[in-house]
Amino acid sequence: MSAVGAGSNNAEGKAASRPLVAVTSGEPAGIGPDICLALAALRPACRAVIFADSELLAQRAEQLGLKLRLRAFDPARPPAADELEVLHLPLAAPVQAGRLDPANGRYVLSLLDRAVAGCMDGSFSAMVTAPVHKGVINDAGIPFTGHTEYLAALTSTPRVVMMLAGGGLRVALATTHLALAEVAGAITRESLDATLRILHRALQQRFGIAAPRLLIAGLNPHGGEGGHLGREEIEIICPVLEQLRRSGMHLEGPLPADTLFTPAVLARGDCVLAMYHDQGLPVLKYASFGAGVNVTLGLPIVRTSVDHGTALDLAGSGKADTGSLVAAIEMALEMVRDPTPA
């Protein structure tokens, strides 16, 4: 066998042994297709298979001036170095970068449906999602509150936990996409107990932290000020924390959110649990924007996502930042490598 032939076979063997990761390209008019195309040059440590309309990717690549080869995904044939693997799913309507079209709402969800199916049957090790546009999916007449809730329903998972990571922080949420007026009513002893158990178990099993230290934010200003600014800490949060501490969990709180995100306090924990979306995520995104990762904990599959939106104004411009997508793939690979047995 020639040296060239041996090298080629060796390269193919390495490619075949890499984990298969499903990368959904998200809203077709946004930057999802742009950042997915960039993976051809970035060459992550996996076989990243792009779930998208192949013609959409070809058109966007031409618009961006990218010279690359798109190849239909074949699990038995690893890609060459200059190829990007695509699992083709057809658009419902033509796409112009930057212009939303509700006609493609069902297409966006079909990417998620197919990726979940592939992860559930073991064809893929993990899924990584580019951003979707919630509004245009709802405009298509499809009730949709976000990736997290949709994937939970799709996998028949009764409860999941959203966690973002980046900038040296991990921030999980007790509630996700709710109007602020609905947050207090959504935090019950049962829901908080379940959230903390999922978070604790995931940090052990997926992140290799044997004894996770969790920092729990209070809901109200100053942690309720002894009941003067709200009683949720006294009546809900503290009783749950006390019960779980007795089971062996390391839980600190409830802590006033305005002082929780300081270096001295953060050094005492492995993850923060915020009570609602905009309590925890502004700090996380300030620390990591452009390289943060959204993780859904509690699913029977590994799912990570970028921490940004569709950025319609940047679609097709060549200015989209790929940092968060790369970080999401790297975290997905970290989570699938030698997870701790349940």
C-alpha positions as CSV (number, residue, x, y, z in Angstrom):
1,M,0.0,0.0,0.0
2,S,1.3,3.4,-0.9
3,A,2.1,6.1,1.7
4,V,-0.7,8.2,0.2
5,G,-3.2,5.5,0.5
6,A,-2.2,4.7,4.0
7,G,-2.5,8.3,5.0
8,S,-5.9,8.6,3.4
9,N,-7.2,5.5,5.2
10,N,-5.8,6.8,8.5
11,A,-7.6,10.1,8.1
12,E,-10.8,8.4,7.2
13,G,-10.5,6.1,10.3
14,K,-10.0,9.1,12.5
15,A,-13.0,10.9,11.0
16,A,-15.2,7.8,11.4
17,S,-14.3,7.5,15.1
18,R,-15.3,11.1,15.9
19,P,-18.7,11.6,17.5
20,L,-21.5,12.5,15.2
21,V,-23.2,15.8,16.3
22,A,-26.4,17.1,14.8
23,V,-26.2,20.9,14.2
24,T,-29.6,22.5,13.4
25,S,-29.2,25.6,11.3
26,G,-32.2,27.4,12.9
27,E,-34.1,30.4,11.4
28,P,-33.1,30.3,7.7
29,A,-33.3,34.1,7.3
30,G,-30.9,34.7,10.2
31,I,-27.2,34.0,10.9
32,G,-27.8,30.3,11.7
33,P,-26.8,29.2,8.1
34,D,-23.8,31.6,8.1
35,I,-22.3,30.2,11.3
36,C,-23.0,26.6,10.3
37,L,-21.2,27.2,7.0
38,A,-18.2,28.5,9.0
39,L,-17.7,25.0,10.5
40,A,-16.2,23.8,7.2
41,A,-13.1,25.9,7.9
42,L,-13.1,25.5,11.7
43,R,-13.1,21.7,11.7
44,P,-14.4,20.9,15.2
45,A,-13.3,17.6,17.0
46,C,-16.4,15.8,15.8
47,R,-18.4,15.1,12.6
48,A,-20.7,18.1,12.6
49,V,-23.7,17.3,10.4
50,I,-25.7,20.4,9.4
51,F,-29.4,20.0,9.4
52,A,-30.7,22.4,6.7
53,D,-32.0,22.9,3.2
54,S,-28.9,22.2,1.1
55,E,-29.8,24.7,-1.5
56,L,-30.2,27.4,1.2
57,L,-26.7,26.6,2.4
58,A,-25.3,26.7,-1.2
59,Q,-27.0,30.1,-1.8
60,R,-25.8,31.6,1.4
61,A,-22.2,30.3,0.8
62,E,-22.2,32.0,-2.6
63,Q,-23.5,35.2,-1.0
64,L,-20.7,35.1,1.6
65,G,-18.1,34.3,-1.0
66,L,-17.2,30.9,0.7
67,K,-15.5,28.2,-1.3
68,L,-16.5,24.9,0.1
69,R,-18.1,21.6,-0.9
70,L,-21.5,20.5,0.5
71,R,-22.0,16.8,0.7
72,A,-25.1,14.8,1.5
73,F,-24.7,13.1,4.9
74,D,-23.7,9.5,4.7
75,P,-23.0,7.9,8.1
76,A,-20.8,5.3,6.5
77,R,-18.6,7.7,4.5
78,P,-16.7,10.3,6.5
79,P,-16.2,13.7,4.8
80,A,-13.1,15.0,3.2
81,A,-11.3,17.9,4.8
82,D,-12.9,20.5,2.5
83,E,-16.5,19.1,2.7
84,L,-19.4,20.1,5.0
85,E,-21.9,17.3,5.7
86,V,-25.6,18.3,5.2
87,L,-28.7,16.4,6.2
88,H,-31.1,17.9,3.7
89,L,-34.6,19.0,4.9
90,P,-36.5,21.2,2.4
91,L,-37.6,24.7,2.9
92,A,-41.3,25.5,2.5
93,A,-40.6,28.9,0.8
94,P,-37.5,30.7,-0.7
95,V,-35.4,32.6,1.7
96,Q,-33.8,36.0,1.6
97,A,-31.2,36.8,4.3
98,G,-32.6,39.1,6.9
99,R,-36.3,38.7,5.9
100,L,-38.5,36.5,8.1
101,D,-41.2,34.4,6.5
102,P,-43.8,32.5,8.6
103,A,-44.1,30.0,5.8
104,N,-40.9,28.5,7.0
105,G,-42.0,28.1,10.6
106,R,-42.7,24.4,10.2
107,Y,-39.4,23.9,8.5
108,V,-37.5,25.3,11.5
109,L,-39.2,22.8,13.8
110,S,-38.6,20.0,11.3
111,L,-34.9,20.5,11.9
112,L,-35.4,20.0,15.6
113,D,-37.7,17.0,15.2
114,R,-35.2,15.2,13.0
115,A,-32.2,16.0,15.2
116,V,-34.0,14.8,18.3
117,A,-35.0,11.6,16.6
118,G,-31.4,11.0,15.5
119,C,-30.2,11.5,19.1
120,M,-32.9,9.3,20.6
121,D,-32.1,6.4,18.3
122,G,-28.4,6.7,18.9
123,S,-27.5,7.9,15.4
124,F,-26.0,11.1,16.8
125,S,-24.2,11.7,20.1
126,A,-25.6,15.2,20.7
127,M,-27.4,18.0,19.1
128,V,-26.3,21.7,18.9
129,T,-28.8,24.3,17.9
130,A,-28.4,27.6,16.0
131,P,-30.9,30.3,17.0
132,V,-34.6,30.3,16.0
133,H,-37.0,33.2,15.9
134,K,-39.9,32.5,18.3
135,G,-42.1,35.3,16.9
136,V,-42.2,34.1,13.3
137,I,-42.9,30.5,14.4
138,N,-45.9,31.8,16.4
139,D,-46.9,33.9,13.4
140,A,-47.1,30.7,11.5
141,G,-49.8,29.6,13.9
142,I,-47.6,27.2,15.8
143,P,-47.5,27.7,19.6
144,F,-43.8,27.9,20.6
145,T,-42.2,29.4,23.6
146,G,-38.6,28.3,23.0
147,H,-36.2,25.5,22.3
148,T,-36.1,24.4,25.9
149,E,-39.9,23.8,26.2
150,Y,-40.2,22.3,22.7
151,L,-37.5,19.8,23.2
152,A,-38.9,18.8,26.6
153,A,-42.3,18.1,25.0
154,L,-40.7,16.3,22.0
155,T,-38.8,13.9,24.3
156,S,-41.7,13.5,26.8
157,T,-39.5,14.9,29.6
158,P,-41.7,16.3,32.4
159,R,-39.2,18.9,33.6
160,V,-36.0,20.3,32.2
161,V,-33.6,23.0,33.4
162,M,-32.1,25.7,31.3
163,M,-28.4,26.5,32.1
164,L,-26.1,28.9,30.5
165,A,-22.3,28.7,30.8
166,G,-19.5,31.0,29.8
167,G,-17.1,33.5,31.2
168,G,-16.2,31.2,34.0
169,L,-19.9,31.0,35.2
170,R,-22.7,28.5,35.1
171,V,-26.2,30.0,35.7
172,A,-29.3,27.8,35.7
173,L,-32.9,29.0,35.9
174,A,-35.8,28.0,38.1
175,T,-38.2,29.5,35.5
176,T,-37.6,30.3,31.9
177,H,-39.7,32.1,29.3
178,L,-42.4,33.6,31.5
179,A,-43.8,37.1,31.9
180,L,-42.4,38.6,35.0
181,A,-45.9,38.8,36.5
182,E,-46.1,35.0,36.3
183,V,-42.8,34.2,37.9
184,A,-43.7,34.1,41.6
185,G,-46.7,31.9,41.1
186,A,-44.6,29.4,39.0
187,I,-42.1,28.9,41.9
188,T,-43.5,26.2,44.1
189,R,-41.8,23.9,46.6
190,E,-42.4,21.0,44.2
191,S,-41.0,22.8,41.1
192,L,-37.9,24.1,43.0
193,D,-37.2,20.7,44.5
194,A,-37.4,19.1,41.1
195,T,-35.2,21.8,39.5
196,L,-32.5,21.5,42.1
197,R,-32.4,17.7,41.8
198,I,-32.1,17.8,38.0
199,L,-29.3,20.4,38.3
200,H,-27.4,18.5,40.9
201,R,-27.6,15.2,39.0
202,A,-26.6,16.8,35.7
203,L,-23.5,18.5,37.2
204,Q,-22.5,15.1,38.6
205,Q,-23.2,13.0,35.5
206,R,-22.5,15.4,32.6
207,F,-19.8,17.7,34.1
208,G,-18.0,15.3,36.4
209,I,-18.5,17.4,39.6
210,A,-18.8,14.8,42.4
211,A,-20.2,17.1,45.0
212,P,-21.7,20.2,43.3
213,R,-21.9,23.4,45.3
214,L,-25.0,25.4,44.3
215,L,-25.6,29.1,45.0
216,I,-29.3,29.8,45.2
217,A,-30.7,33.3,44.5
218,G,-33.6,34.7,46.4
219,L,-36.6,35.9,44.4
220,N,-37.2,39.3,46.0
221,P,-34.9,42.3,46.5
222,H,-32.5,41.7,49.4
223,G,-33.8,38.1,49.6
224,G,-37.2,39.3,50.9
225,E,-35.8,41.5,53.7
226,G,-37.1,39.0,56.3
227,G,-40.5,39.0,54.8
228,H,-40.9,42.7,54.4
229,L,-40.3,42.6,50.6
230,G,-42.0,39.2,49.9
231,R,-42.4,35.9,51.7
232,E,-41.3,33.5,48.9
233,E,-37.9,33.0,50.5
234,I,-39.5,32.1,53.9
235,E,-42.4,30.0,52.7
236,I,-41.0,28.3,49.6
237,I,-37.2,28.6,49.0
238,C,-35.8,28.0,52.5
239,P,-37.9,24.9,53.3
240,V,-36.8,23.3,50.0
241,L,-33.2,24.1,50.6
242,E,-33.3,22.8,54.2
243,Q,-34.9,19.5,53.1
244,L,-32.4,18.9,50.3
245,R,-29.4,19.8,52.6
246,R,-30.5,16.9,54.8
247,S,-30.2,14.6,51.8
248,G,-26.6,15.7,51.4
249,M,-26.7,18.5,48.8
250,H,-24.4,21.5,49.2
251,L,-26.7,24.5,48.9
252,E,-26.1,28.1,49.9
253,G,-28.9,30.5,50.0
254,P,-31.2,32.1,49.4
255,L,-28.8,34.8,48.5
256,P,-29.7,38.4,47.5
257,A,-29.2,38.5,43.8
258,D,-27.6,42.0,43.9
259,T,-24.6,40.7,45.8
260,L,-24.6,37.0,44.6
261,F,-22.7,37.8,41.4
262,T,-19.6,39.1,43.0
263,P,-16.2,37.2,42.8
264,A,-16.0,36.3,46.4
265,V,-19.5,34.7,46.5
266,L,-19.2,33.0,43.1
267,A,-15.9,31.4,44.2
268,R,-17.9,29.4,46.7
269,G,-20.1,27.6,44.1
270,D,-20.1,25.6,40.9
271,C,-23.4,26.9,39.6
272,V,-25.9,29.6,40.4
273,L,-29.6,29.0,40.3
274,A,-31.5,32.2,39.5
275,M,-35.2,32.4,40.0
276,Y,-36.1,33.9,36.6
277,H,-34.6,34.6,33.2
278,D,-33.5,38.2,33.6
279,Q,-32.2,37.8,37.1
280,G,-29.3,35.6,36.1
281,L,-28.7,35.8,32.4
282,P,-27.7,39.5,32.0
283,V,-24.7,38.9,34.2
284,L,-23.8,35.7,32.4
285,K,-24.1,37.3,29.0
286,Y,-22.1,40.3,30.1
287,A,-19.3,37.9,31.1
288,S,-19.4,35.7,28.1
289,F,-21.4,37.1,25.2
290,G,-20.2,35.7,21.9
291,A,-18.8,32.6,23.6
292,G,-21.6,31.5,25.9
293,V,-23.5,28.2,25.7
294,N,-27.1,27.4,26.5
295,V,-27.5,23.8,27.9
296,T,-30.8,21.9,28.4
297,L,-30.4,19.7,31.5
298,G,-32.7,16.7,32.3
299,L,-33.3,15.6,28.7
300,P,-32.5,12.0,27.7
301,I,-30.1,13.5,25.1
302,V,-27.3,16.0,25.1
303,R,-28.4,19.4,23.8
304,T,-26.5,22.7,23.7
305,S,-27.1,25.9,21.9
306,V,-25.6,29.3,21.1
307,D,-26.4,32.1,23.5
308,H,-27.5,34.7,20.9
309,G,-30.4,35.4,18.6
310,T,-31.0,35.3,14.9
311,A,-29.3,38.6,14.2
312,L,-31.2,39.3,11.1
313,D,-29.3,42.4,10.3
314,L,-26.0,40.4,10.1
315,A,-27.4,37.5,8.0
316,G,-25.4,37.2,4.8
317,S,-23.0,39.9,5.7
318,G,-20.0,37.8,6.7
319,K,-19.9,39.6,10.1
320,A,-21.5,36.9,12.2
321,D,-19.4,35.6,15.1
322,T,-19.0,31.9,15.3
323,G,-17.6,31.8,18.9
324,S,-20.8,30.7,20.6
325,L,-21.4,27.9,18.1
326,V,-17.9,26.6,18.6
327,A,-18.2,26.7,22.3
328,A,-21.6,24.9,22.2
329,I,-20.1,22.1,20.2
330,E,-17.1,21.8,22.5
331,M,-19.4,21.7,25.5
332,A,-21.6,19.0,23.9
333,L,-18.5,16.9,23.3
334,E,-17.5,17.4,27.0
335,M,-20.9,16.2,28.1
336,V,-20.9,13.1,26.0
337,R,-17.4,11.9,26.8
338,D,-17.4,9.4,29.6
339,P,-20.5,10.6,31.4
340,T,-20.9,9.4,35.0
341,P,-23.3,6.4,35.1
342,A,-26.7,7.3,36.5
